[in-house]
Amino acid sequence: MKLDSGRLAIALGGTTAILWIVCSALVALFSGAMMTMSGHMLHMDATAFAWTLTLPGFLVGLVSWTICAAFAGWLIGWIYNTTGGSNERA
């Protein structure tokens, strides 16, 4: 079975865009709690840091992460298909 690299790219790009929007909304609404959680996720004390959430930054992040994720999805599909990724039995 071959993967449809284009559909995988769209799926990963779309998923990343949704997660970016949700994450940005959580940062905007609950900045303190999100900073604490981020610190825990990175095994560090992040209380000395502050979020910088602007509309241009949000849009640049949304577009760039979506493009990167879509490319990664396409690349995964291409590599899978190129290396003979098939589980079909004769």
Buried (B, 14 or more C-beta within 10 A) or exposed (E): EEBEBEEBBBBBBBBBBEEBEEBBEEBEEEEEEBBBEBBEEEEEEBEEEEBEEEEEEBEEBBEEBBBEBBEBBBEBBBEBBEEEEEEEEE
